[in-house]
Amino acid sequence: MYWNRDLFTNAGIALPPVYWDEFNTIANKIDIKDVNSNIRRSAIAMGEFANISNAREILGALMLQNGNPITAYADGVLISTLGEGQYSGTALTTGAVEFFTQFSDPKYPQYSWNRSLPNSKSWFLSGSLATYFGFASEVFDLKEKNPNIDFDIAPLPQIRNGRNLVTYGSMYGLSIVKSSKNQNAVYTIMRMLTDPASLSLLNEISYLPPVRRDMLASGTKDPYQSIFFESALISKSWLDMNPARTRDIFQKMIESITSGRSSMYSAIQIADDELDLLLQNPVGTTNMRQRGLLAAANEEVKLDYSGFVKCDGVVKKDGEPYRQEECDFIALMDTVVKMVNWLFMISIPIATALFAWAGILYMTGIAKNRTKANNIFVSVATGFIIMLVAWFGVRTVVDQFASPDSGVTTFLK
């Protein structure tokens, strides 16, 4: 956590918060709002998603601190633990989401953020945001972009009386490709890269803490790195097949809650279902059955029946409640009716335009144009009558033979 010394000092606060609940008091001392309740200065950037840097990581850290691993293996399968299911982590997710979203809710006294504000990192650099939650790798970028800002670094706040000391860590690993032609040589290089001497050199170059516990235990005299070392020991993450898609899932969950589109429980369950599908299909695409399962898991998600074809399966099977319309004879005739309706509707403006053109030709008074106009009148009238008869005919057939009680559909099945 990066914190602005000047803003804390001016508010009469000597030290940065150690626990999250301290922000409830800090926000009241640091926040500044104008007469129209527009936020001019903030203690913390939380509650929204699009304009908060590292929002996925902040929300993930809150869940991890609350005891929710976000993903876990169950019977050998990687699943989401956000909502109800084999893990049943809804209560653990709710606590983190409730805390995160309260800072964007105007009815709370600690209201400090909304979606109209600039990006959180930019606002911190401008001196209008008291705390910024970022990575250790951002320290020099912050100094370079605004060398005049007086900031310091502190560990990520924790849950008071919490059982899990956790901060989010972005982790990278080395592995050997199974198809490698020289696996022994690759393994030797990997051993060299993870050797203390190599990691010490990497630490000097990158200013990032080493990943070896024996090297972290030796400590450091650098004031910033000492915090990085402590944080590295408690850093955690989760198996995430597609971080960009996970960010989208988290953002949709938070914004549906803050906008009032969904209840907190409903939003968490939808996010849980979407993360489950993502873990099954990391590239982020879903087939018809997967979309249907997601729709069945939450009543707020509906399949689209707005097109010509208003069905989603030849036979409705047990255990597929999301499929609402079978592709039977009724669905076929309904599609025919929709097509005829569409043709009939577009024929009206076409006929009107042709009639208008024929009228213009007729009014010229030229014999050749009048003959052409008469032919247009007859052709358009004949075509329109044929379309009208066809429309009535199709409607009659459908009404008589494509109703659920006609017996035709049962026979065709």
QUIFENUR-V650939 format. One record per backbone hydrogen bond with DSSP energy under -0.5 kcal/mol. NH is the residue of the N-H (numbers start at 1). CO is the residue of the C=O. E is the energy in kcal/mol with one decimal. If there is no record, write none. Layout:
nh:NH co:CO e:E
nh:NH co:CO e:E
This chain:
nh:2 co:132 e:-3.2
nh:3 co:152 e:-2.3
nh:4 co:130 e:-2.8
nh:5 co:3 e:-0.7
nh:5 co:150 e:-2.3
nh:6 co:150 e:-0.7
nh:8 co:4 e:-1.9
nh:9 co:5 e:-2.9
nh:10 co:6 e:-2.8
nh:11 co:7 e:-1.2
nh:12 co:9 e:-1.7
nh:13 co:8 e:-3.1
nh:14 co:12 e:-0.5
nh:20 co:158 e:-2.1
nh:22 co:19 e:-1.2
nh:23 co:20 e:-2.0
nh:24 co:21 e:-1.2
nh:25 co:22 e:-0.8
nh:26 co:22 e:-2.4
nh:27 co:23 e:-2.7
nh:28 co:24 e:-0.6
nh:29 co:25 e:-1.0
nh:29 co:26 e:-0.6
nh:30 co:26 e:-2.2
nh:31 co:27 e:-2.3
nh:32 co:41 e:-2.0
nh:34 co:38 e:-2.1
nh:37 co:34 e:-2.2
nh:40 co:32 e:-3.4
nh:41 co:32 e:-1.6
nh:42 co:128 e:-2.6
nh:46 co:44 e:-0.8
nh:52 co:49 e:-1.6
nh:53 co:51 e:-0.5
nh:55 co:52 e:-1.3
nh:58 co:54 e:-2.5
nh:59 co:55 e:-2.5
nh:60 co:56 e:-2.2
nh:61 co:57 e:-2.3
nh:62 co:58 e:-2.0
nh:63 co:59 e:-1.9
nh:64 co:60 e:-2.5
nh:65 co:61 e:-2.6
nh:66 co:62 e:-1.5
nh:67 co:64 e:-1.3
nh:68 co:63 e:-2.7
nh:69 co:67 e:-0.6
nh:71 co:69 e:-2.1
nh:72 co:79 e:-2.1
nh:74 co:77 e:-2.8
nh:77 co:74 e:-1.4
nh:79 co:72 e:-3.1
nh:79 co:77 e:-0.5
nh:81 co:70 e:-2.7
nh:89 co:83 e:-2.0
nh:93 co:89 e:-2.3
nh:94 co:90 e:-2.9
nh:95 co:91 e:-1.7
nh:96 co:92 e:-1.1
nh:97 co:93 e:-2.7
nh:98 co:94 e:-3.1
nh:99 co:95 e:-1.7
nh:100 co:96 e:-2.3
nh:101 co:97 e:-2.6
nh:102 co:98 e:-1.3
nh:103 co:99 e:-0.5
nh:103 co:100 e:-0.6
nh:104 co:101 e:-1.7
nh:105 co:102 e:-1.3
nh:106 co:104 e:-0.7
nh:108 co:105 e:-2.1
nh:111 co:108 e:-1.5
nh:112 co:103 e:-2.6
nh:113 co:103 e:-2.2
nh:117 co:114 e:-1.4
nh:120 co:51 e:-1.8
nh:123 co:119 e:-2.4
nh:124 co:120 e:-2.2
nh:125 co:121 e:-2.2
nh:126 co:122 e:-1.4
nh:127 co:124 e:-1.2
nh:128 co:123 e:-2.3
nh:129 co:123 e:-0.9
nh:130 co:42 e:-2.5
nh:132 co:2 e:-2.8
nh:134 co:132 e:-0.8
nh:138 co:135 e:-1.7
nh:139 co:136 e:-1.4
nh:142 co:138 e:-2.4
nh:143 co:139 e:-1.9
nh:144 co:140 e:-2.4
nh:145 co:141 e:-2.2
nh:146 co:142 e:-1.7
nh:149 co:146 e:-1.3
nh:151 co:149 e:-1.1
nh:152 co:3 e:-2.3
nh:154 co:1 e:-2.6
nh:158 co:18 e:-2.3
nh:162 co:159 e:-2.2
nh:164 co:65 e:-0.5
nh:165 co:163 e:-0.6
nh:166 co:164 e:-0.8
nh:167 co:234 e:-1.5
nh:169 co:236 e:-2.1
nh:171 co:169 e:-0.7
nh:177 co:175 e:-0.5
nh:180 co:177 e:-1.9
nh:186 co:182 e:-1.7
nh:187 co:183 e:-2.5
nh:188 co:184 e:-2.0
nh:189 co:185 e:-2.1
nh:190 co:186 e:-2.3
nh:191 co:187 e:-2.3
nh:192 co:188 e:-1.8
nh:193 co:189 e:-2.4
nh:194 co:190 e:-1.6
nh:195 co:192 e:-1.0
nh:199 co:195 e:-2.6
nh:200 co:196 e:-2.3
nh:201 co:197 e:-1.7
nh:202 co:198 e:-2.3
nh:203 co:199 e:-2.3
nh:204 co:200 e:-1.9
nh:205 co:201 e:-1.9
nh:206 co:202 e:-2.9
nh:207 co:203 e:-1.9
nh:216 co:212 e:-1.9
nh:217 co:213 e:-2.2
nh:218 co:214 e:-0.6
nh:219 co:216 e:-1.1
nh:226 co:222 e:-2.2
nh:227 co:223 e:-0.9
nh:227 co:224 e:-0.6
nh:228 co:224 e:-1.8
nh:229 co:225 e:-3.1
nh:230 co:226 e:-1.9
nh:231 co:227 e:-2.4
nh:232 co:228 e:-2.3
nh:233 co:229 e:-1.3
nh:234 co:230 e:-0.8
nh:234 co:231 e:-0.6
nh:235 co:232 e:-0.8
nh:236 co:167 e:-2.4
nh:240 co:238 e:-0.7
nh:241 co:239 e:-0.5
nh:246 co:242 e:-2.4
nh:247 co:243 e:-2.4
nh:248 co:244 e:-1.7
nh:249 co:245 e:-2.2
nh:250 co:246 e:-2.7
nh:251 co:247 e:-2.8
nh:252 co:248 e:-2.5
nh:253 co:249 e:-2.1
nh:254 co:250 e:-2.6
nh:255 co:251 e:-2.8
nh:256 co:252 e:-1.9
nh:257 co:253 e:-1.2
nh:258 co:254 e:-2.8
nh:259 co:255 e:-1.8
nh:260 co:257 e:-0.8
nh:261 co:256 e:-0.8
nh:262 co:256 e:-2.2
nh:267 co:263 e:-2.7
nh:268 co:264 e:-2.3
nh:269 co:265 e:-2.2
nh:270 co:266 e:-2.3
nh:271 co:267 e:-2.2
nh:272 co:268 e:-2.4
nh:273 co:269 e:-2.3
nh:274 co:270 e:-2.6
nh:275 co:271 e:-2.5
nh:276 co:272 e:-2.1
nh:277 co:273 e:-2.2
nh:278 co:274 e:-2.1
nh:279 co:275 e:-2.3
nh:280 co:276 e:-1.6
nh:281 co:277 e:-1.9
nh:284 co:281 e:-2.3
nh:291 co:287 e:-2.3
nh:292 co:288 e:-2.1
nh:293 co:289 e:-2.6
nh:294 co:290 e:-2.1
nh:295 co:291 e:-2.0
nh:296 co:292 e:-2.5
nh:297 co:293 e:-1.7
nh:298 co:294 e:-0.8
nh:298 co:295 e:-0.6
nh:301 co:298 e:-1.7
nh:302 co:300 e:-0.6
nh:305 co:303 e:-0.6
nh:310 co:308 e:-0.7
nh:312 co:325 e:-2.7
nh:317 co:315 e:-0.6
nh:320 co:317 e:-1.2
nh:323 co:320 e:-1.5
nh:324 co:322 e:-0.8
nh:327 co:313 e:-4.0
nh:328 co:326 e:-1.6
nh:332 co:328 e:-2.1
nh:333 co:329 e:-2.7
nh:334 co:330 e:-2.5
nh:335 co:331 e:-1.9
nh:336 co:332 e:-2.0
nh:337 co:333 e:-2.6
nh:338 co:334 e:-2.3
nh:339 co:335 e:-2.1
nh:340 co:336 e:-2.6
nh:341 co:337 e:-2.9
nh:342 co:338 e:-2.1
nh:343 co:339 e:-2.4
nh:344 co:340 e:-2.9
nh:345 co:341 e:-2.5
nh:346 co:342 e:-2.1
nh:347 co:343 e:-1.4
nh:348 co:344 e:-1.0
nh:349 co:345 e:-0.8
nh:350 co:346 e:-1.3
nh:351 co:347 e:-2.9
nh:352 co:348 e:-2.4
nh:353 co:349 e:-2.3
nh:354 co:350 e:-2.2
nh:355 co:351 e:-2.6
nh:356 co:352 e:-2.2
nh:357 co:353 e:-2.2
nh:358 co:354 e:-2.6
nh:359 co:355 e:-2.4
nh:360 co:356 e:-2.0
nh:361 co:357 e:-2.1
nh:362 co:358 e:-2.4
nh:363 co:359 e:-2.0
nh:364 co:360 e:-0.6
nh:364 co:361 e:-0.8
nh:365 co:362 e:-1.0
nh:370 co:366 e:-2.4
nh:371 co:367 e:-2.2
nh:372 co:368 e:-2.0
nh:373 co:369 e:-2.4
nh:374 co:370 e:-2.5
nh:375 co:371 e:-2.0
nh:376 co:372 e:-1.9
nh:377 co:373 e:-2.6
nh:378 co:374 e:-2.3
nh:379 co:375 e:-2.6
nh:380 co:376 e:-2.7
nh:381 co:377 e:-2.3
nh:382 co:378 e:-2.5
nh:383 co:379 e:-2.5
nh:384 co:380 e:-2.6
nh:385 co:381 e:-2.3
nh:386 co:382 e:-2.2
nh:387 co:383 e:-2.3
nh:388 co:384 e:-2.3
nh:389 co:385 e:-2.5
nh:390 co:386 e:-2.5
nh:391 co:387 e:-2.3
nh:392 co:388 e:-2.3
nh:393 co:389 e:-2.5
nh:394 co:390 e:-2.6
nh:395 co:391 e:-2.3
nh:396 co:392 e:-2.2
nh:397 co:393 e:-2.3
nh:398 co:394 e:-2.7
nh:399 co:395 e:-2.5
nh:400 co:396 e:-1.9
nh:401 co:397 e:-2.7
nh:402 co:398 e:-2.2
nh:406 co:403 e:-1.7
nh:411 co:407 e:-1.7
nh:412 co:408 e:-2.3
nh:413 co:409 e:-1.6
